[in-house]
Amino acid sequence: MKELKELRFNETNIQLKDNLVKGSILPEKNSELDRTITIQGNSIIEGAVYAHKLEIQQGDCEIRGAVFTHLEMYVNSEAKGTISFKKSVGSANSIVSRALNCNLMFYSDINAKSVTLFNAFVAGSIYADEIILQNCVVIGGVFATQKIDITNSIVGTFNAPSVKASQFVWLLLPSAFTIEKIISIPGTKFYNLSLADLGSLYKGCSQATNSGKIEMNLSIDEVKTTLSNEEIQKTIRCYTVVGKVLAADLLDIDKFQNHFLLTAASLGSQLLKNYDLGVDVKGEPVTITFEKIRNFFFEILLGKIEVHEINGNFDISDITGRFN
């Protein structure tokens, strides 16, 4: 990134290009509540941002404070470069990015009425009424009050009344929840990564025995629970592999460093120092950074890193023997 020009302003509408904003962009009077902020590229905002509408036309762009928009936060579909939000992003209406060629990263949570993201990495969780994800990685949960449409994405878990899925859906945690049955396009596959040896994969080492992805069957792995009181009755569907996880935990006392890796990712910008997972196959320390974690999960999503399928066979005597 070339040297940026510092900018001071009080205009109704703000355009940033090659600018460094040392501070926040917050309204100081009533007329500035309807202010539109347009970032045309190569800009850094060091503080928080409030806007009626925030449009990012081009990267590189970095906003280091929290962001809230009254109408919309929008990333242009033709945007390229890196666009990063270091703290939480919220909108009273919508957050939208359909950009296919930019590196979009959210270091914290997203909260809006509707969220549409393509090719985005979210270290936190997403909260909205309606959520559309395509080719995304969400380390936390995806929580919608109405519906989720998820295509070829990795998520920690999800919870929504209605879920539509297509291509590949990967879960990092053992369970996910809906009210209605999941609608899946023919050929859609669900995989659970809670028993994958993510630590070894991250280091480029061989995956541990009795580790790997679990292919989920939406009919067999569904647990339906009915909750009721004197007035209402509600059915909740849980899609879970927790029984397989419990059996594996009894067999394999060695952890795969998954929790450490996911926790480091979820800290986002709060990861104050670099940690390491040990050494790789060459004996060199493997550091954990936000960018490396992001690239790691997208390589799994794109098939560049192959997670082998777990062998579910075990002998009950191996389990009971541990308690003798």
VOZA-542177 format. One record per residue (C-alpha): residue number from 1; residue in three letters; chain; x, y, z. Coordinates in nm, 2 decimals. Each point is the difference from the previous one (the first is absolute). Layout:
# residues N
{node NUM,ALA,A,{X,Y,Z}}
...
END
This chain:
# residues 324
{node 1,MET,A,{0.00,0.00,0.00}}
{node 2,LYS,A,{0.14,0.34,-0.10}}
{node 3,GLU,A,{0.03,0.29,0.24}}
{node 4,LEU,A,{-0.35,0.13,0.09}}
{node 5,LYS,A,{-0.12,0.35,0.03}}
{node 6,GLU,A,{-0.15,0.11,0.33}}
{node 7,LEU,A,{-0.35,0.14,-0.03}}
{node 8,ARG,A,{-0.22,0.23,0.21}}
{node 9,PHE,A,{-0.36,0.07,-0.10}}
{node 10,ASN,A,{-0.34,0.12,0.10}}
{node 11,GLU,A,{-0.18,-0.06,-0.33}}
{node 12,THR,A,{-0.35,-0.15,-0.03}}
{node 13,ASN,A,{0.13,-0.28,-0.23}}
{node 14,ILE,A,{0.35,-0.13,0.03}}
{node 15,GLN,A,{0.22,-0.16,-0.27}}
{node 16,LEU,A,{0.33,-0.17,0.10}}
{node 17,LYS,A,{0.28,-0.10,-0.23}}
{node 18,ASP,A,{0.36,-0.03,0.10}}
{node 19,ASN,A,{-0.10,0.14,0.34}}
{node 20,LEU,A,{0.09,-0.07,0.36}}
{node 21,VAL,A,{-0.26,0.11,0.25}}
{node 22,LYS,A,{0.16,0.04,0.34}}
{node 23,GLY,A,{-0.31,-0.04,0.22}}
{node 24,SER,A,{-0.37,-0.08,-0.04}}
{node 25,ILE,A,{-0.26,0.11,-0.25}}
{node 26,LEU,A,{-0.30,0.07,0.22}}
{node 27,PRO,A,{-0.28,0.26,-0.04}}
{node 28,GLU,A,{0.03,0.31,0.21}}
{node 29,LYS,A,{-0.33,0.16,-0.10}}
{node 30,ASN,A,{-0.33,-0.10,-0.13}}
{node 31,SER,A,{0.07,0.07,-0.37}}
{node 32,GLU,A,{0.29,-0.25,0.01}}
{node 33,LEU,A,{-0.23,-0.29,0.09}}
{node 34,ASP,A,{-0.08,-0.06,-0.37}}
{node 35,ARG,A,{0.36,0.01,-0.11}}
{node 36,THR,A,{0.12,-0.24,-0.27}}
{node 37,ILE,A,{0.36,-0.13,0.02}}
{node 38,THR,A,{0.15,-0.13,-0.32}}
{node 39,ILE,A,{0.34,-0.17,0.01}}
{node 40,GLN,A,{0.16,0.00,-0.34}}
{node 41,GLY,A,{0.31,-0.20,0.10}}
{node 42,ASN,A,{0.33,0.01,0.19}}
{node 43,SER,A,{-0.13,0.14,0.32}}
{node 44,ILE,A,{0.02,-0.05,0.37}}
{node 45,ILE,A,{-0.24,0.12,0.27}}
{node 46,GLU,A,{0.15,-0.04,0.35}}
{node 47,GLY,A,{-0.32,0.06,0.20}}
{node 48,ALA,A,{-0.37,-0.09,0.00}}
{node 49,VAL,A,{-0.23,0.08,-0.29}}
{node 50,TYR,A,{-0.37,0.10,-0.01}}
{node 51,ALA,A,{-0.17,0.07,-0.33}}
{node 52,HIS,A,{-0.34,0.00,-0.16}}
{node 53,LYS,A,{0.17,-0.21,-0.28}}
{node 54,LEU,A,{0.35,-0.13,-0.02}}
{node 55,GLU,A,{0.11,-0.11,-0.35}}
{node 56,ILE,A,{0.34,-0.16,-0.07}}
{node 57,GLN,A,{0.08,0.02,-0.37}}
{node 58,GLN,A,{0.35,-0.14,0.01}}
{node 59,GLY,A,{0.27,-0.14,0.23}}
{node 60,ASP,A,{0.24,0.03,0.17}}
{node 61,CYS,A,{-0.21,0.12,0.29}}
{node 62,GLU,A,{0.03,-0.04,0.38}}
{node 63,ILE,A,{-0.24,0.12,0.26}}
{node 64,ARG,A,{0.14,-0.05,0.35}}
{node 65,GLY,A,{-0.30,0.11,0.21}}
{node 66,ALA,A,{-0.36,-0.12,0.02}}
{node 67,VAL,A,{-0.23,0.08,-0.29}}
{node 68,PHE,A,{-0.37,0.07,0.00}}
{node 69,THR,A,{-0.22,0.11,-0.29}}
{node 70,HIS,A,{-0.36,0.10,0.00}}
{node 71,LEU,A,{-0.08,-0.11,-0.35}}
{node 72,GLU,A,{0.27,-0.23,-0.15}}
{node 73,MET,A,{0.36,-0.10,0.00}}
{node 74,TYR,A,{0.08,-0.10,-0.35}}
{node 75,VAL,A,{0.31,-0.14,-0.18}}
{node 76,ASN,A,{0.01,0.05,-0.37}}
{node 77,SER,A,{-0.02,-0.32,-0.20}}
{node 78,GLU,A,{0.30,0.10,-0.20}}
{node 79,ALA,A,{0.22,0.08,0.30}}
{node 80,LYS,A,{0.35,-0.15,0.02}}
{node 81,GLY,A,{0.27,0.00,0.26}}
{node 82,THR,A,{-0.03,-0.05,0.38}}
{node 83,ILE,A,{-0.29,0.15,0.20}}
{node 84,SER,A,{0.01,-0.06,0.37}}
{node 85,PHE,A,{-0.22,0.10,0.30}}
{node 86,LYS,A,{0.19,-0.03,0.32}}
{node 87,LYS,A,{-0.30,0.03,0.24}}
{node 88,SER,A,{-0.37,-0.07,-0.01}}
{node 89,VAL,A,{-0.21,0.11,-0.30}}
{node 90,GLY,A,{-0.37,0.08,0.03}}
{node 91,SER,A,{-0.29,0.14,-0.20}}
{node 92,ALA,A,{-0.36,0.08,0.06}}
{node 93,ASN,A,{-0.07,-0.14,-0.34}}
{node 94,SER,A,{0.25,-0.19,-0.22}}
{node 95,ILE,A,{0.36,-0.11,-0.04}}
{node 96,VAL,A,{0.07,-0.11,-0.35}}
{node 97,SER,A,{0.31,-0.12,-0.19}}
{node 98,ARG,A,{-0.01,-0.21,-0.32}}
{node 99,ALA,A,{0.36,0.08,-0.09}}
{node 100,LEU,A,{0.17,-0.31,-0.15}}
{node 101,ASN,A,{0.35,0.13,-0.02}}
{node 102,CYS,A,{0.07,0.18,0.32}}
{node 103,ASN,A,{0.14,-0.13,0.33}}
{node 104,LEU,A,{-0.28,0.10,0.25}}
{node 105,MET,A,{0.07,-0.05,0.37}}
{node 106,PHE,A,{-0.21,0.07,0.31}}
{node 107,TYR,A,{0.20,-0.04,0.32}}
{node 108,SER,A,{-0.31,0.01,0.22}}
{node 109,ASP,A,{-0.38,-0.04,0.00}}
{node 110,ILE,A,{-0.25,0.11,-0.27}}
{node 111,ASN,A,{-0.35,0.12,0.10}}
{node 112,ALA,A,{-0.27,0.12,-0.25}}
{node 113,LYS,A,{-0.35,-0.05,-0.12}}
{node 114,SER,A,{0.13,-0.19,-0.31}}
{node 115,VAL,A,{0.36,-0.12,-0.08}}
{node 116,THR,A,{0.12,-0.11,-0.34}}
{node 117,LEU,A,{0.37,-0.10,-0.03}}
{node 118,PHE,A,{0.20,-0.17,-0.28}}
{node 119,ASN,A,{0.36,-0.11,0.06}}
{node 120,ALA,A,{0.02,0.15,0.35}}
{node 121,PHE,A,{0.19,-0.11,0.31}}
{node 122,VAL,A,{-0.18,0.08,0.33}}
{node 123,ALA,A,{0.19,-0.07,0.32}}
{node 124,GLY,A,{-0.31,0.06,0.22}}
{node 125,SER,A,{-0.37,-0.08,-0.05}}
{node 126,ILE,A,{-0.27,0.14,-0.22}}
{node 127,TYR,A,{-0.34,0.11,0.14}}
{node 128,ALA,A,{-0.28,0.10,-0.24}}
{node 129,ASP,A,{-0.36,-0.07,-0.11}}
{node 130,GLU,A,{0.11,-0.14,-0.33}}
{node 131,ILE,A,{0.35,-0.12,-0.10}}
{node 132,ILE,A,{0.15,-0.10,-0.33}}
{node 133,LEU,A,{0.35,-0.15,-0.01}}
{node 134,GLN,A,{0.19,-0.12,-0.30}}
{node 135,ASN,A,{0.36,-0.12,0.01}}
{node 136,CYS,A,{0.05,0.14,0.35}}
{node 137,VAL,A,{0.17,-0.11,0.32}}
{node 138,VAL,A,{-0.17,0.10,0.33}}
{node 139,ILE,A,{0.20,-0.12,0.31}}
{node 140,GLY,A,{-0.29,0.08,0.23}}
{node 141,GLY,A,{-0.37,-0.07,-0.04}}
{node 142,VAL,A,{-0.25,0.11,-0.26}}
{node 143,PHE,A,{-0.32,0.10,0.17}}
{node 144,ALA,A,{-0.32,0.11,-0.18}}
{node 145,THR,A,{-0.34,0.08,0.12}}
{node 146,GLN,A,{-0.16,-0.09,-0.33}}
{node 147,LYS,A,{0.22,-0.19,-0.25}}
{node 148,ILE,A,{0.35,-0.09,-0.12}}
{node 149,ASP,A,{0.11,-0.08,-0.35}}
{node 150,ILE,A,{0.35,-0.16,0.01}}
{node 151,THR,A,{0.20,-0.11,-0.30}}
{node 152,ASN,A,{0.35,-0.16,0.01}}
{node 153,SER,A,{0.10,0.14,0.34}}
{node 154,ILE,A,{0.16,-0.08,0.33}}
{node 155,VAL,A,{-0.18,0.11,0.31}}
{node 156,GLY,A,{0.04,-0.07,0.37}}
{node 157,THR,A,{-0.37,-0.08,0.04}}
{node 158,PHE,A,{-0.34,0.15,-0.11}}
{node 159,ASN,A,{-0.34,0.05,0.16}}
{node 160,ALA,A,{-0.30,0.12,-0.20}}
{node 161,PRO,A,{-0.36,-0.09,-0.06}}
{node 162,SER,A,{0.07,-0.08,-0.37}}
{node 163,VAL,A,{0.32,-0.10,-0.16}}
{node 164,LYS,A,{0.08,-0.06,-0.37}}
{node 165,ALA,A,{0.33,-0.16,-0.09}}
{node 166,SER,A,{0.18,-0.08,-0.33}}
{node 167,GLN,A,{0.34,-0.15,-0.11}}
{node 168,PHE,A,{0.21,-0.06,0.31}}
{node 169,VAL,A,{-0.07,0.12,0.36}}
{node 170,TRP,A,{0.27,-0.06,0.27}}
{node 171,LEU,A,{-0.07,0.03,0.37}}
{node 172,LEU,A,{0.28,0.07,0.26}}
{node 173,LEU,A,{-0.22,-0.09,0.30}}
{node 174,PRO,A,{-0.19,-0.33,0.06}}
{node 175,SER,A,{-0.35,0.14,-0.03}}
{node 176,ALA,A,{-0.22,0.24,-0.20}}
{node 177,PHE,A,{-0.37,0.09,0.05}}
{node 178,THR,A,{-0.31,0.08,-0.20}}
{node 179,ILE,A,{-0.38,-0.01,0.04}}
{node 180,GLU,A,{-0.10,-0.12,-0.35}}
{node 181,LYS,A,{0.19,-0.27,-0.18}}
{node 182,ILE,A,{0.30,0.11,-0.19}}
{node 183,ILE,A,{-0.07,0.05,-0.37}}
{node 184,SER,A,{0.30,-0.13,-0.19}}
{node 185,ILE,A,{0.07,0.01,-0.38}}
{node 186,PRO,A,{0.06,-0.35,-0.14}}
{node 187,GLY,A,{0.37,-0.08,0.03}}
{node 188,THR,A,{0.05,0.21,0.31}}
{node 189,LYS,A,{0.23,-0.15,0.26}}
{node 190,PHE,A,{0.04,0.09,0.37}}
{node 191,TYR,A,{0.33,-0.06,0.18}}
{node 192,ASN,A,{0.09,0.04,0.36}}
{node 193,LEU,A,{0.36,0.10,0.09}}
{node 194,SER,A,{-0.03,-0.03,0.38}}
{node 195,LEU,A,{0.22,-0.32,-0.01}}
{node 196,ALA,A,{0.24,0.12,-0.28}}
{node 197,ASP,A,{0.36,0.05,0.10}}
{node 198,LEU,A,{0.01,0.36,-0.09}}
{node 199,GLY,A,{0.32,0.06,0.20}}
{node 200,SER,A,{0.20,-0.25,-0.21}}
{node 201,LEU,A,{-0.16,0.12,-0.32}}
{node 202,TYR,A,{0.09,0.36,0.09}}
{node 203,LYS,A,{0.36,-0.11,0.06}}
{node 204,GLY,A,{0.01,-0.21,-0.32}}
{node 205,CYS,A,{0.06,-0.32,0.20}}
{node 206,SER,A,{-0.17,-0.34,-0.03}}
{node 207,GLN,A,{-0.35,-0.01,0.14}}
{node 208,ALA,A,{-0.05,-0.20,0.32}}
{node 209,THR,A,{-0.15,-0.35,0.01}}
{node 210,ASN,A,{-0.38,0.01,0.08}}
{node 211,SER,A,{-0.03,0.35,-0.13}}
{node 212,GLY,A,{-0.16,0.14,-0.30}}
{node 213,LYS,A,{-0.32,0.15,-0.14}}
{node 214,ILE,A,{-0.34,-0.16,0.06}}
{node 215,GLU,A,{-0.25,-0.01,-0.27}}
{node 216,MET,A,{-0.34,0.09,0.14}}
{node 217,ASN,A,{-0.33,-0.16,-0.11}}
{node 218,LEU,A,{-0.27,0.26,0.05}}
{node 219,SER,A,{-0.26,-0.28,0.07}}
{node 220,ILE,A,{0.21,-0.23,0.23}}
{node 221,ASP,A,{0.18,0.28,0.19}}
{node 222,GLU,A,{-0.32,0.20,0.07}}
{node 223,VAL,A,{-0.13,0.01,0.36}}
{node 224,LYS,A,{-0.34,0.15,0.03}}
{node 225,THR,A,{-0.11,0.15,0.33}}
{node 226,THR,A,{-0.35,0.14,0.09}}
{node 227,LEU,A,{-0.02,0.28,0.26}}
{node 228,SER,A,{-0.33,0.10,0.13}}
{node 229,ASN,A,{-0.17,0.19,0.28}}
{node 230,GLU,A,{-0.37,0.08,0.07}}
{node 231,GLU,A,{-0.03,0.23,-0.30}}
{node 232,ILE,A,{0.25,-0.09,-0.28}}
{node 233,GLN,A,{0.18,-0.30,-0.14}}
{node 234,LYS,A,{0.32,0.02,-0.20}}
{node 235,THR,A,{0.21,-0.26,-0.18}}
{node 236,ILE,A,{0.38,0.04,-0.02}}
{node 237,ARG,A,{0.21,-0.21,-0.23}}
{node 238,CYS,A,{0.36,-0.06,0.10}}
{node 239,TYR,A,{0.25,-0.14,-0.26}}
{node 240,THR,A,{0.28,-0.14,0.20}}
{node 241,VAL,A,{0.29,-0.24,0.01}}
{node 242,VAL,A,{0.05,0.04,0.38}}
{node 243,GLY,A,{-0.03,-0.38,0.06}}
{node 244,LYS,A,{0.29,-0.07,-0.23}}
{node 245,VAL,A,{0.20,0.28,0.16}}
{node 246,LEU,A,{-0.06,-0.14,0.35}}
{node 247,ALA,A,{0.12,-0.35,-0.12}}
{node 248,ALA,A,{0.31,0.15,-0.16}}
{node 249,ASP,A,{0.08,0.20,0.31}}
{node 250,LEU,A,{0.00,-0.32,0.21}}
{node 251,LEU,A,{0.23,-0.17,-0.25}}
{node 252,ASP,A,{0.24,0.29,-0.08}}
{node 253,ILE,A,{0.12,0.19,0.30}}
{node 254,ASP,A,{0.24,0.21,-0.22}}
{node 255,LYS,A,{-0.17,0.32,-0.12}}
{node 256,PHE,A,{0.04,0.13,-0.35}}
{node 257,GLN,A,{0.06,0.36,0.11}}
{node 258,ASN,A,{-0.33,0.09,-0.17}}
{node 259,HIS,A,{-0.13,0.21,0.29}}
{node 260,PHE,A,{0.33,0.20,0.02}}
{node 261,LEU,A,{-0.01,0.07,-0.37}}
{node 262,LEU,A,{-0.36,0.10,-0.01}}
{node 263,THR,A,{0.03,0.22,0.31}}
{node 264,ALA,A,{0.30,0.17,-0.15}}
{node 265,ALA,A,{-0.20,0.07,-0.31}}
{node 266,SER,A,{-0.30,0.13,0.19}}
{node 267,LEU,A,{0.21,0.25,0.19}}
{node 268,GLY,A,{0.06,0.18,-0.32}}
{node 269,SER,A,{0.16,0.34,0.06}}
{node 270,GLN,A,{0.02,-0.08,0.38}}
{node 271,LEU,A,{0.27,-0.26,-0.07}}
{node 272,LEU,A,{0.27,0.22,0.15}}
{node 273,LYS,A,{0.30,-0.23,-0.07}}
{node 274,ASN,A,{0.08,-0.29,-0.23}}
{node 275,TYR,A,{-0.01,-0.35,0.13}}
{node 276,ASP,A,{0.12,-0.32,-0.15}}
{node 277,LEU,A,{-0.14,-0.35,-0.03}}
{node 278,GLY,A,{0.34,-0.17,0.02}}
{node 279,VAL,A,{0.22,-0.08,-0.29}}
{node 280,ASP,A,{-0.08,-0.11,-0.36}}
{node 281,VAL,A,{0.15,-0.30,-0.19}}
{node 282,LYS,A,{0.31,0.21,-0.06}}
{node 283,GLY,A,{0.05,0.07,0.38}}
{node 284,GLU,A,{-0.09,0.37,-0.04}}
{node 285,PRO,A,{-0.24,0.17,0.24}}
{node 286,VAL,A,{-0.36,0.04,-0.14}}
{node 287,THR,A,{-0.13,0.34,0.10}}
{node 288,ILE,A,{-0.37,0.08,0.04}}
{node 289,THR,A,{-0.11,0.33,-0.17}}
{node 290,PHE,A,{-0.33,0.12,-0.12}}
{node 291,GLU,A,{0.10,0.00,-0.36}}
{node 292,LYS,A,{0.15,-0.35,0.02}}
{node 293,ILE,A,{-0.32,-0.14,0.16}}
{node 294,ARG,A,{-0.21,0.17,-0.26}}
{node 295,ASN,A,{0.20,-0.16,-0.28}}
{node 296,PHE,A,{0.00,-0.34,0.17}}
{node 297,PHE,A,{-0.38,-0.02,0.02}}
{node 298,PHE,A,{-0.05,0.12,-0.36}}
{node 299,GLU,A,{0.25,-0.26,-0.12}}
{node 300,ILE,A,{-0.22,-0.26,0.17}}
{node 301,LEU,A,{-0.31,0.15,-0.16}}
{node 302,LEU,A,{0.16,0.01,-0.35}}
{node 303,GLY,A,{0.13,-0.36,0.03}}
{node 304,LYS,A,{0.37,0.10,0.01}}
{node 305,ILE,A,{0.03,-0.16,0.34}}
{node 306,GLU,A,{-0.16,-0.34,0.01}}
{node 307,VAL,A,{-0.16,-0.12,0.33}}
{node 308,HIS,A,{-0.02,-0.38,0.00}}
{node 309,GLU,A,{-0.32,-0.17,0.11}}
{node 310,ILE,A,{0.00,-0.14,0.35}}
{node 311,ASN,A,{0.00,-0.37,0.06}}
{node 312,GLY,A,{-0.29,-0.06,0.23}}
{node 313,ASN,A,{0.10,-0.35,0.11}}
{node 314,PHE,A,{0.09,-0.06,0.36}}
{node 315,ASP,A,{0.00,-0.28,0.25}}
{node 316,ILE,A,{-0.22,0.05,0.31}}
{node 317,SER,A,{0.28,-0.18,0.20}}
{node 318,ASP,A,{0.24,0.28,-0.08}}
{node 319,ILE,A,{-0.24,0.24,0.18}}
{node 320,THR,A,{-0.08,-0.22,0.30}}
{node 321,GLY,A,{0.37,-0.08,0.04}}
{node 322,ARG,A,{0.08,0.36,0.09}}
{node 323,PHE,A,{-0.22,-0.02,0.31}}
{node 324,ASN,A,{0.15,-0.32,0.14}}
END
